[in-house]
Amino acid sequence: MRESPEGCRLEIRVQPRARRNAIKNESEGALKVAVTAAPVEGKANAACIELLAKLLKLPKSSFSIAAGQTSRSKVVRIRGITADELLARLRATGISV
C-alpha cells in the first residue's frame, strides 16, 4: 500500500475462476483477491474492482487498474482515500495487512 497524490495504490494478487468472490489476507506483500469471473475481456478486473468497492464502501469510479491489466499481480489506484483510511477499512472487515 502506497500513498499517491490522488489517493493510494494497493497491490493485489488475483485468483480468477475461484469458487466464490472473496478477499483474503495479505500474502507475499499483496492482498489476495479471489473472483469467480474468468480472465477474459477484462471480466476478472471488473470483478476485482466491484468486490473492492463493495468491501471498502467506495464508488467503483474511484478504482482503476494502474498496472498489471493482463497479469494476476496488479496495482489498483484508489482515488479519494488515504493509505491510513484504507488500512483502517481493511482491518474493520477482518483483513490483516
N, C-alpha and C positions, 0 to 999 in steps of 0.2 A: 504494500500500500504506500503510495507516494502522493504528496500534496503537489498540486499544479495550480497555475494562476486561475484557471476557470473552475476548479473543483479538486478532484483527486483521481488517481489511477489505481486500479485494482488488478492484480494478476490472478487469472483463473486457469484451471485445467479442466477441460470439458470432456465428459464421457457421454457421447451420443448413443442413441438406441438403448438407453437404460430402462429398467422395468418401470420406474416412476421418476418424476421430477423431484429432485432433492438437492440441497446444498449441504455438503459435508465439511468437516473440519479441515483446516489447512494441512497441506501435505507438500513437502519439498518447496516451501516458500510461496505456494499458490493455493487459493481456495478451490476445492473440488466442487464442480457443478455437474450433476447428472441430469440429463434431459432425455425424454422419450423420443424426441424428433431425430430423424436421420440427418447426417451431414450432407444434405443435398440442397442446392439452390438457396443457401443461407437459412434454411429452416432451423438448424441447431443453434445458430447465432441468435435468431429471433426468439427462440425458446429460452435461451440463456438470459437475454435482456428482459423478457417478460417475467421470468422467475425472480431475477434480482430486483426488478421494480416492485414486484408484489412483496417480497421479503423486506425490502428497505423502505417501503411506503413512499416511493417517489414515482413521478410520471415516467413512462417509457421514453419520452422525448429527452430526458436527462442523461440517457445512456447511449454510448456509441462504442464500437469496437475500434480501438486505436491501433492495435497491432494483432496479427495472427488471424486474419479473416478465414483462412483455409487450414489453420493448424488447430490442434487440440489445446495448445498453450496460447492464451490470449491475454491482451491487456485491454481492460474496459475503462473508458473515460466516463466519469460521473460528474456532471455539472451541478453546481448549486449545493454542494456539501463539502465539509472539510474532512480530512482524514480522521480527526478525533470523533466527529459526529458519526462517520461511517463505522468506525471501530465500536462505538457505543451501541449503535443499532444492531450490528452483527452479534455482539455479546448479549444483547437483550433477547435475541432469538435463540440463544444457546449455542452459538457457533463460536468456537475458540480460535482466535488468530494471534 
